[in-house]
Structure formats: C-alpha cells, structure tokens
Amino acid sequence: MKKYRCMVCGLVYNEEEGWPNEGIVAGTSWDDVPEDWICPDCGVGKEDFEMEEIV
C-alpha cells in the first residue's frame, strides 16, 4: 500500500487506512478515490497530492 502527501498542507493519505470519516474505506487505492474528492484540511484536489515514501 502507498501513501500520498498533499503538497499544499502536508496531509497524508494512507491506502492501508483509508479515510473512513470521509467515506473512503481502508484498503482503497489512490486511483479509486473519486476524482472530485478534495483534501479535508485545505480543499485542494487530488492533482495536488504526490506519492511519497514516508518513513
């Protein structure tokens, strides 16, 4: 599973955990997150997230 970081605010989306409070169940791949989804912290779209290795 991969992690994606918002390049604006730093919020991390972890595919393994999902975002249940946003309606995205654990195990949801980034590709399956709806294209119209927006960052709950800063309001930017998926295009402002980048996959990163987060340690």
mmCIF file of the N, C-alpha and C atoms, coordinates in Angstrom:
data_MODEL
# 
_entry.id   MODEL 
# 
loop_
_atom_site.group_PDB 
_atom_site.id 
_atom_site.type_symbol 
_atom_site.label_atom_id 
_atom_site.label_alt_id 
_atom_site.label_comp_id 
_atom_site.label_asym_id 
_atom_site.label_entity_id 
_atom_site.label_seq_id 
_atom_site.pdbx_PDB_ins_code 
_atom_site.Cartn_x 
_atom_site.Cartn_y 
_atom_site.Cartn_z 
_atom_site.occupancy 
_atom_site.B_iso_or_equiv 
_atom_site.pdbx_formal_charge 
_atom_site.auth_seq_id 
_atom_site.auth_comp_id 
_atom_site.auth_asym_id 
_atom_site.auth_atom_id 
_atom_site.pdbx_PDB_model_num 
ATOM 1   N N  . MET A 1 1  ? 0.837   -1.183 0.000  1.00 0.00 ? 1  MET A N  1 
ATOM 2   C CA . MET A 1 1  ? 0.000   0.000  0.000  1.00 0.00 ? 1  MET A CA 1 
ATOM 3   C C  . MET A 1 1  ? 0.881   1.245  0.000  1.00 0.00 ? 1  MET A C  1 
ATOM 4   N N  . LYS A 1 2  ? 0.398   2.289  -0.637 1.00 0.00 ? 2  LYS A N  1 
ATOM 5   C CA . LYS A 1 2  ? 1.165   3.524  -0.796 1.00 0.00 ? 2  LYS A CA 1 
ATOM 6   C C  . LYS A 1 2  ? 0.573   4.639  0.060  1.00 0.00 ? 2  LYS A C  1 
ATOM 7   N N  . LYS A 1 3  ? 1.387   5.685  0.216  1.00 0.00 ? 3  LYS A N  1 
ATOM 8   C CA . LYS A 1 3  ? 0.952   6.880  0.926  1.00 0.00 ? 3  LYS A CA 1 
ATOM 9   C C  . LYS A 1 3  ? 1.136   8.070  0.001  1.00 0.00 ? 3  LYS A C  1 
ATOM 10  N N  . TYR A 1 4  ? 0.206   8.994  0.075  1.00 0.00 ? 4  TYR A N  1 
ATOM 11  C CA . TYR A 1 4  ? 0.231   10.197 -0.753 1.00 0.00 ? 4  TYR A CA 1 
ATOM 12  C C  . TYR A 1 4  ? 0.138   11.406 0.155  1.00 0.00 ? 4  TYR A C  1 
ATOM 13  N N  . ARG A 1 5  ? 0.972   12.416 -0.121 1.00 0.00 ? 5  ARG A N  1 
ATOM 14  C CA . ARG A 1 5  ? 1.010   13.621 0.706  1.00 0.00 ? 5  ARG A CA 1 
ATOM 15  C C  . ARG A 1 5  ? 0.491   14.819 -0.089 1.00 0.00 ? 5  ARG A C  1 
ATOM 16  N N  . CYS A 1 6  ? -0.371  15.603 0.563  1.00 0.00 ? 6  CYS A N  1 
ATOM 17  C CA . CYS A 1 6  ? -0.837  16.856 -0.026 1.00 0.00 ? 6  CYS A CA 1 
ATOM 18  C C  . CYS A 1 6  ? 0.341   17.818 -0.058 1.00 0.00 ? 6  CYS A C  1 
ATOM 19  N N  . MET A 1 7  ? 0.646   18.338 -1.236 1.00 0.00 ? 7  MET A N  1 
ATOM 20  C CA . MET A 1 7  ? 1.792   19.224 -1.381 1.00 0.00 ? 7  MET A CA 1 
ATOM 21  C C  . MET A 1 7  ? 1.494   20.634 -0.870 1.00 0.00 ? 7  MET A C  1 
ATOM 22  N N  . VAL A 1 8  ? 0.242   20.913 -0.532 1.00 0.00 ? 8  VAL A N  1 
ATOM 23  C CA . VAL A 1 8  ? -0.133  22.226 -0.014 1.00 0.00 ? 8  VAL A CA 1 
ATOM 24  C C  . VAL A 1 8  ? -0.087  22.244 1.510  1.00 0.00 ? 8  VAL A C  1 
ATOM 25  N N  . CYS A 1 9  ? -0.750  21.266 2.151  1.00 0.00 ? 9  CYS A N  1 
ATOM 26  C CA . CYS A 1 9  ? -0.860  21.304 3.616  1.00 0.00 ? 9  CYS A CA 1 
ATOM 27  C C  . CYS A 1 9  ? -0.139  20.165 4.329  1.00 0.00 ? 9  CYS A C  1 
ATOM 28  N N  . GLY A 1 10 ? 0.294   19.139 3.592  1.00 0.00 ? 10 GLY A N  1 
ATOM 29  C CA . GLY A 1 10 ? 1.034   18.045 4.209  1.00 0.00 ? 10 GLY A CA 1 
ATOM 30  C C  . GLY A 1 10 ? 0.193   16.878 4.692  1.00 0.00 ? 10 GLY A C  1 
ATOM 31  N N  . LEU A 1 11 ? -1.119  16.937 4.513  1.00 0.00 ? 11 LEU A N  1 
ATOM 32  C CA . LEU A 1 11 ? -1.982  15.825 4.911  1.00 0.00 ? 11 LEU A CA 1 
ATOM 33  C C  . LEU A 1 11 ? -1.563  14.563 4.170  1.00 0.00 ? 11 LEU A C  1 
ATOM 34  N N  . VAL A 1 12 ? -1.558  13.427 4.858  1.00 0.00 ? 12 VAL A N  1 
ATOM 35  C CA . VAL A 1 12 ? -1.140  12.162 4.252  1.00 0.00 ? 12 VAL A CA 1 
ATOM 36  C C  . VAL A 1 12 ? -2.342  11.241 4.085  1.00 0.00 ? 12 VAL A C  1 
ATOM 37  N N  . TYR A 1 13 ? -2.494  10.694 2.865  1.00 0.00 ? 13 TYR A N  1 
ATOM 38  C CA . TYR A 1 13 ? -3.478  9.643  2.612  1.00 0.00 ? 13 TYR A CA 1 
ATOM 39  C C  . TYR A 1 13 ? -2.733  8.325  2.565  1.00 0.00 ? 13 TYR A C  1 
ATOM 40  N N  . ASN A 1 14 ? -3.110  7.418  3.439  1.00 0.00 ? 14 ASN A N  1 
ATOM 41  C CA . ASN A 1 14 ? -2.517  6.088  3.517  1.00 0.00 ? 14 ASN A CA 1 
ATOM 42  C C  . ASN A 1 14 ? -3.543  5.104  2.969  1.00 0.00 ? 14 ASN A C  1 
ATOM 43  N N  . GLU A 1 15 ? -3.217  4.444  1.858  1.00 0.00 ? 15 GLU A N  1 
ATOM 44  C CA . GLU A 1 15 ? -4.160  3.498  1.249  1.00 0.00 ? 15 GLU A CA 1 
ATOM 45  C C  . GLU A 1 15 ? -4.585  2.411  2.229  1.00 0.00 ? 15 GLU A C  1 
ATOM 46  N N  . GLU A 1 16 ? -3.683  1.998  3.091  1.00 0.00 ? 16 GLU A N  1 
ATOM 47  C CA . GLU A 1 16 ? -3.986  0.938  4.047  1.00 0.00 ? 16 GLU A CA 1 
ATOM 48  C C  . GLU A 1 16 ? -5.071  1.361  5.040  1.00 0.00 ? 16 GLU A C  1 
ATOM 49  N N  . GLU A 1 17 ? -5.064  2.627  5.428  1.00 0.00 ? 17 GLU A N  1 
ATOM 50  C CA . GLU A 1 17 ? -6.011  3.124  6.432  1.00 0.00 ? 17 GLU A CA 1 
ATOM 51  C C  . GLU A 1 17 ? -7.268  3.733  5.821  1.00 0.00 ? 17 GLU A C  1 
ATOM 52  N N  . GLY A 1 18 ? -7.163  4.275  4.606  1.00 0.00 ? 18 GLY A N  1 
ATOM 53  C CA . GLY A 1 18 ? -8.292  4.984  4.007  1.00 0.00 ? 18 GLY A CA 1 
ATOM 54  C C  . GLY A 1 18 ? -8.626  6.230  4.812  1.00 0.00 ? 18 GLY A C  1 
ATOM 55  N N  . TRP A 1 19 ? -9.827  6.747  4.617  1.00 0.00 ? 19 TRP A N  1 
ATOM 56  C CA . TRP A 1 19 ? -10.364 7.860  5.401  1.00 0.00 ? 19 TRP A CA 1 
ATOM 57  C C  . TRP A 1 19 ? -11.820 7.548  5.676  1.00 0.00 ? 19 TRP A C  1 
ATOM 58  N N  . PRO A 1 20 ? -12.089 6.660  6.633  1.00 0.00 ? 20 PRO A N  1 
ATOM 59  C CA . PRO A 1 20 ? -13.478 6.259  6.893  1.00 0.00 ? 20 PRO A CA 1 
ATOM 60  C C  . PRO A 1 20 ? -14.417 7.439  7.159  1.00 0.00 ? 20 PRO A C  1 
ATOM 61  N N  . ASN A 1 21 ? -13.933 8.478  7.846  1.00 0.00 ? 21 ASN A N  1 
ATOM 62  C CA . ASN A 1 21 ? -14.798 9.625  8.137  1.00 0.00 ? 21 ASN A CA 1 
ATOM 63  C C  . ASN A 1 21 ? -15.103 10.453 6.888  1.00 0.00 ? 21 ASN A C  1 
ATOM 64  N N  . GLU A 1 22 ? -14.369 10.213 5.799  1.00 0.00 ? 22 GLU A N  1 
ATOM 65  C CA . GLU A 1 22 ? -14.621 10.861 4.511  1.00 0.00 ? 22 GLU A CA 1 
ATOM 66  C C  . GLU A 1 22 ? -15.325 9.899  3.551  1.00 0.00 ? 22 GLU A C  1 
ATOM 67  N N  . GLY A 1 23 ? -15.696 8.702  4.043  1.00 0.00 ? 23 GLY A N  1 
ATOM 68  C CA . GLY A 1 23 ? -16.383 7.727  3.210  1.00 0.00 ? 23 GLY A CA 1 
ATOM 69  C C  . GLY A 1 23 ? -15.463 6.876  2.351  1.00 0.00 ? 23 GLY A C  1 
ATOM 70  N N  . ILE A 1 24 ? -14.158 6.891  2.648  1.00 0.00 ? 24 ILE A N  1 
ATOM 71  C CA . ILE A 1 24 ? -13.185 6.104  1.881  1.00 0.00 ? 24 ILE A CA 1 
ATOM 72  C C  . ILE A 1 24 ? -12.679 4.987  2.789  1.00 0.00 ? 24 ILE A C  1 
ATOM 73  N N  . VAL A 1 25 ? -13.099 3.767  2.498  1.00 0.00 ? 25 VAL A N  1 
ATOM 74  C CA . VAL A 1 25 ? -12.798 2.642  3.377  1.00 0.00 ? 25 VAL A CA 1 
ATOM 75  C C  . VAL A 1 25 ? -11.331 2.245  3.318  1.00 0.00 ? 25 VAL A C  1 
ATOM 76  N N  . ALA A 1 26 ? -10.858 1.623  4.394  1.00 0.00 ? 26 ALA A N  1 
ATOM 77  C CA . ALA A 1 26 ? -9.482  1.127  4.465  1.00 0.00 ? 26 ALA A CA 1 
ATOM 78  C C  . ALA A 1 26 ? -9.217  0.203  3.282  1.00 0.00 ? 26 ALA A C  1 
ATOM 79  N N  . GLY A 1 27 ? -8.020  0.318  2.713  1.00 0.00 ? 27 GLY A N  1 
ATOM 80  C CA . GLY A 1 27 ? -7.636  -0.514 1.583  1.00 0.00 ? 27 GLY A CA 1 
ATOM 81  C C  . GLY A 1 27 ? -7.971  0.091  0.228  1.00 0.00 ? 27 GLY A C  1 
ATOM 82  N N  . THR A 1 28 ? -8.569  1.289  0.204  1.00 0.00 ? 28 THR A N  1 
ATOM 83  C CA . THR A 1 28 ? -8.912  1.939  -1.059 1.00 0.00 ? 28 THR A CA 1 
ATOM 84  C C  . THR A 1 28 ? -7.658  2.520  -1.701 1.00 0.00 ? 28 THR A C  1 
ATOM 85  N N  . SER A 1 29 ? -7.363  2.087  -2.923 1.00 0.00 ? 29 SER A N  1 
ATOM 86  C CA . SER A 1 29 ? -6.183  2.621  -3.613 1.00 0.00 ? 29 SER A CA 1 
ATOM 87  C C  . SER A 1 29 ? -6.446  4.070  -4.007 1.00 0.00 ? 29 SER A C  1 
ATOM 88  N N  . TRP A 1 30 ? -5.376  4.831  -4.156 1.00 0.00 ? 30 TRP A N  1 
ATOM 89  C CA . TRP A 1 30 ? -5.488  6.246  -4.533 1.00 0.00 ? 30 TRP A CA 1 
ATOM 90  C C  . TRP A 1 30 ? -6.230  6.393  -5.860 1.00 0.00 ? 30 TRP A C  1 
ATOM 91  N N  . ASP A 1 31 ? -6.010  5.460  -6.788 1.00 0.00 ? 31 ASP A N  1 
ATOM 92  C CA . ASP A 1 31 ? -6.682  5.513  -8.087 1.00 0.00 ? 31 ASP A CA 1 
ATOM 93  C C  . ASP A 1 31 ? -8.194  5.385  -7.955 1.00 0.00 ? 31 ASP A C  1 
ATOM 94  N N  . ASP A 1 32 ? -8.661  4.738  -6.876 1.00 0.00 ? 32 ASP A N  1 
ATOM 95  C CA . ASP A 1 32 ? -10.093 4.537  -6.669 1.00 0.00 ? 32 ASP A CA 1 
ATOM 96  C C  . ASP A 1 32 ? -10.749 5.644  -5.851 1.00 0.00 ? 32 ASP A C  1 
ATOM 97  N N  . VAL A 1 33 ? -9.951  6.580  -5.334 1.00 0.00 ? 33 VAL A N  1 
ATOM 98  C CA . VAL A 1 33 ? -10.519 7.747  -4.655 1.00 0.00 ? 33 VAL A CA 1 
ATOM 99  C C  . VAL A 1 33 ? -11.163 8.608  -5.751 1.00 0.00 ? 33 VAL A C  1 
ATOM 100 N N  . PRO A 1 34 ? -12.408 9.061  -5.556 1.00 0.00 ? 34 PRO A N  1 
ATOM 101 C CA . PRO A 1 34 ? -13.089 9.826  -6.612 1.00 0.00 ? 34 PRO A CA 1 
ATOM 102 C C  . PRO A 1 34 ? -12.284 11.037 -7.087 1.00 0.00 ? 34 PRO A C  1 
ATOM 103 N N  . GLU A 1 35 ? -12.342 11.316 -8.380 1.00 0.00 ? 35 GLU A N  1 
ATOM 104 C CA . GLU A 1 35 ? -11.592 12.430 -8.968 1.00 0.00 ? 35 GLU A CA 1 
ATOM 105 C C  . GLU A 1 35 ? -12.037 13.782 -8.416 1.00 0.00 ? 35 GLU A C  1 
ATOM 106 N N  . ASP A 1 36 ? -13.292 13.881 -7.958 1.00 0.00 ? 36 ASP A N  1 
ATOM 107 C CA . ASP A 1 36 ? -13.786 15.155 -7.428 1.00 0.00 ? 36 ASP A CA 1 
ATOM 108 C C  . ASP A 1 36 ? -13.553 15.300 -5.925 1.00 0.00 ? 36 ASP A C  1 
ATOM 109 N N  . TRP A 1 37 ? -12.853 14.335 -5.328 1.00 0.00 ? 37 TRP A N  1 
ATOM 110 C CA . TRP A 1 37 ? -12.530 14.404 -3.898 1.00 0.00 ? 37 TRP A CA 1 
ATOM 111 C C  . TRP A 1 37 ? -11.613 15.590 -3.646 1.00 0.00 ? 37 TRP A C  1 
ATOM 112 N N  . ILE A 1 38 ? -11.793 16.242 -2.480 1.00 0.00 ? 38 ILE A N  1 
ATOM 113 C CA . ILE A 1 38 ? -10.911 17.347 -2.107 1.00 0.00 ? 38 ILE A CA 1 
ATOM 114 C C  . ILE A 1 38 ? -10.310 17.090 -0.732 1.00 0.00 ? 38 ILE A C  1 
ATOM 115 N N  . CYS A 1 39 ? -9.135  17.638 -0.497 1.00 0.00 ? 39 CYS A N  1 
ATOM 116 C CA . CYS A 1 39 ? -8.436  17.499 0.779  1.00 0.00 ? 39 CYS A CA 1 
ATOM 117 C C  . CYS A 1 39 ? -9.305  18.085 1.890  1.00 0.00 ? 39 CYS A C  1 
ATOM 118 N N  . PRO A 1 40 ? -9.582  17.312 2.944  1.00 0.00 ? 40 PRO A N  1 
ATOM 119 C CA . PRO A 1 40 ? -10.428 17.827 4.024  1.00 0.00 ? 40 PRO A CA 1 
ATOM 120 C C  . PRO A 1 40 ? -9.765  18.932 4.839  1.00 0.00 ? 40 PRO A C  1 
ATOM 121 N N  . ASP A 1 41 ? -8.450  19.067 4.744  1.00 0.00 ? 41 ASP A N  1 
ATOM 122 C CA . ASP A 1 41 ? -7.754  20.102 5.519  1.00 0.00 ? 41 ASP A CA 1 
ATOM 123 C C  . ASP A 1 41 ? -7.617  21.427 4.770  1.00 0.00 ? 41 ASP A C  1 
ATOM 124 N N  . CYS A 1 42 ? -7.337  21.379 3.455  1.00 0.00 ? 42 CYS A N  1 
ATOM 125 C CA . CYS A 1 42 ? -7.075  22.642 2.748  1.00 0.00 ? 42 CYS A CA 1 
ATOM 126 C C  . CYS A 1 42 ? -7.926  22.848 1.496  1.00 0.00 ? 42 CYS A C  1 
ATOM 127 N N  . GLY A 1 43 ? -8.666  21.814 1.057  1.00 0.00 ? 43 GLY A N  1 
ATOM 128 C CA . GLY A 1 43 ? -9.599  21.986 -0.043 1.00 0.00 ? 43 GLY A CA 1 
ATOM 129 C C  . GLY A 1 43 ? -9.050  21.818 -1.448 1.00 0.00 ? 43 GLY A C  1 
ATOM 130 N N  . VAL A 1 44 ? -7.787  21.403 -1.603 1.00 0.00 ? 44 VAL A N  1 
ATOM 131 C CA . VAL A 1 44 ? -7.252  21.184 -2.950 1.00 0.00 ? 44 VAL A CA 1 
ATOM 132 C C  . VAL A 1 44 ? -7.667  19.806 -3.463 1.00 0.00 ? 44 VAL A C  1 
ATOM 133 N N  . GLY A 1 45 ? -7.531  19.592 -4.762 1.00 0.00 ? 45 GLY A N  1 
ATOM 134 C CA . GLY A 1 45 ? -7.914  18.334 -5.379 1.00 0.00 ? 45 GLY A CA 1 
ATOM 135 C C  . GLY A 1 45 ? -6.800  17.297 -5.388 1.00 0.00 ? 45 GLY A C  1 
ATOM 136 N N  . LYS A 1 46 ? -7.132  16.119 -5.915 1.00 0.00 ? 46 LYS A N  1 
ATOM 137 C CA . LYS A 1 46 ? -6.173  15.010 -5.973 1.00 0.00 ? 46 LYS A CA 1 
ATOM 138 C C  . LYS A 1 46 ? -4.901  15.362 -6.728 1.00 0.00 ? 46 LYS A C  1 
ATOM 139 N N  . GLU A 1 47 ? -5.004  16.269 -7.699 1.00 0.00 ? 47 GLU A N  1 
ATOM 140 C CA . GLU A 1 47 ? -3.832  16.615 -8.504 1.00 0.00 ? 47 GLU A CA 1 
ATOM 141 C C  . GLU A 1 47 ? -2.732  17.271 -7.677 1.00 0.00 ? 47 GLU A C  1 
ATOM 142 N N  . ASP A 1 48 ? -3.065  17.730 -6.478 1.00 0.00 ? 48 ASP A N  1 
ATOM 143 C CA . ASP A 1 48 ? -2.067  18.358 -5.607 1.00 0.00 ? 48 ASP A CA 1 
ATOM 144 C C  . ASP A 1 48 ? -1.462  17.385 -4.596 1.00 0.00 ? 48 ASP A C  1 
ATOM 145 N N  . PHE A 1 49 ? -1.728  16.097 -4.778 1.00 0.00 ? 49 PHE A N  1 
ATOM 146 C CA . PHE A 1 49 ? -1.129  15.069 -3.936 1.00 0.00 ? 49 PHE A CA 1 
ATOM 147 C C  . PHE A 1 49 ? -0.061  14.350 -4.740 1.00 0.00 ? 49 PHE A C  1 
ATOM 148 N N  . GLU A 1 50 ? 1.014   13.956 -4.082 1.00 0.00 ? 50 GLU A N  1 
ATOM 149 C CA . GLU A 1 50 ? 2.069   13.188 -4.732 1.00 0.00 ? 50 GLU A CA 1 
ATOM 150 C C  . GLU A 1 50 ? 2.383   11.961 -3.895 1.00 0.00 ? 50 GLU A C  1 
ATOM 151 N N  . MET A 1 51 ? 2.660   10.847 -4.591 1.00 0.00 ? 51 MET A N  1 
ATOM 152 C CA . MET A 1 51 ? 3.036   9.634  -3.891 1.00 0.00 ? 51 MET A CA 1 
ATOM 153 C C  . MET A 1 51 ? 4.437   9.820  -3.351 1.00 0.00 ? 51 MET A C  1 
ATOM 154 N N  . GLU A 1 52 ? 4.625   9.442  -2.074 1.00 0.00 ? 52 GLU A N  1 
ATOM 155 C CA . GLU A 1 52 ? 5.929   9.549  -1.428 1.00 0.00 ? 52 GLU A CA 1 
ATOM 156 C C  . GLU A 1 52 ? 6.194   8.306  -0.612 1.00 0.00 ? 52 GLU A C  1 
ATOM 157 N N  . GLU A 1 53 ? 7.459   8.027  -0.444 1.00 0.00 ? 53 GLU A N  1 
ATOM 158 C CA . GLU A 1 53 ? 7.841   7.031  0.545  1.00 0.00 ? 53 GLU A CA 1 
ATOM 159 C C  . GLU A 1 53 ? 7.929   7.783  1.857  1.00 0.00 ? 53 GLU A C  1 
ATOM 160 N N  . ILE A 1 54 ? 7.098   7.404  2.800  1.00 0.00 ? 54 ILE A N  1 
ATOM 161 C CA . ILE A 1 54 ? 7.057   8.085  4.092  1.00 0.00 ? 54 ILE A CA 1 
ATOM 162 C C  . ILE A 1 54 ? 7.547   7.114  5.150  1.00 0.00 ? 54 ILE A C  1 
ATOM 163 N N  . VAL A 1 55 ? 8.569   7.509  5.842  1.00 0.00 ? 55 VAL A N  1 
ATOM 164 C CA . VAL A 1 55 ? 9.158   6.635  6.863  1.00 0.00 ? 55 VAL A CA 1 
ATOM 165 C C  . VAL A 1 55 ? 8.835   7.112  8.251  1.00 0.00 ? 55 VAL A C  1 
# 
